[in-house]
Amino acid sequence: MMADVRSMVQEQVLGISRRALNDLAHAGLESQVVQVLLDRLERNEDPGHLGNVREIEKKSSGISVYSGFEISSSDRDRIREALQKRFGNDQSILFAQKEEIGFGIVLEADDQKIDWSLDYYLQGLERHLRSVVPDRSSKPRSSFSS
């Protein structure tokens, strides 16, 4: 039962978040998402992604940049410049829109993935909730003798 409730709450939070961000999305907000990506790449700020960044540095032959929105040509230029500075000029860079990403940007290179999307943060919330809310459905129920 608790697993069903947890799953329903997660789906509702995700759906509400996506709808709210889609309603609020505009060029300025999308450019801000790009800026956050660029800032984090420059500062190696996100410890959860540093291993992936190091792997991309070592062995990648190309980087794909996916977003849930169309990235403007000026923002593509900014991303391209930052990626080439960070990973080298020999990297080929492909841009594509994937609506399933929703709100955010995902970098993929070979088998490495760097995800800065709403889903990434919601998955973190889900992990946290699972750690603090016990799943009582797997525990045996106590019975009382008469």
C-alpha positions, 0 to 999 in steps of 0.5 A: 500500500505504501509503495502505491501511495509513494508512486502516486505522490511521485507521479503527481509531483513530477506532473505538476512540476512539469506543467508549472515549468512548461507554463512558465517557460520562456526564452529568458528562463531557458537561457537561465537553464543554459547559464546554470549548465555553463556555470557548473561545467566551468566550476565542476560544481556538481559532485554527483557528475564529476566522475562523468565529466572526468570520463568524458575528458578521457575518452569521448569522441563527441558530445550530444546536448539534449534539451526539452526545449529548442536551444537558441543559436546564441545559447548553442554557441555559448554551450559549444564554446564552453564544451570545447574549452572544457573537453577540447576542440576536437569534440564534435557537438550535436544538439537535439531536442527531446521533449521527454527531458522536460525542463533541463539539459542532458549531456551524453558522451559515449556511455556517460551522461550528465543530467541537469533536468527536472527529472534528475532533481525529482529522482534525487527527491525520490531517493531521499523520500525512500530513505526517510519513509520506510516501505511498510509493504515488505514488513510482515503484519503482526497478528494478535492471538485470541 
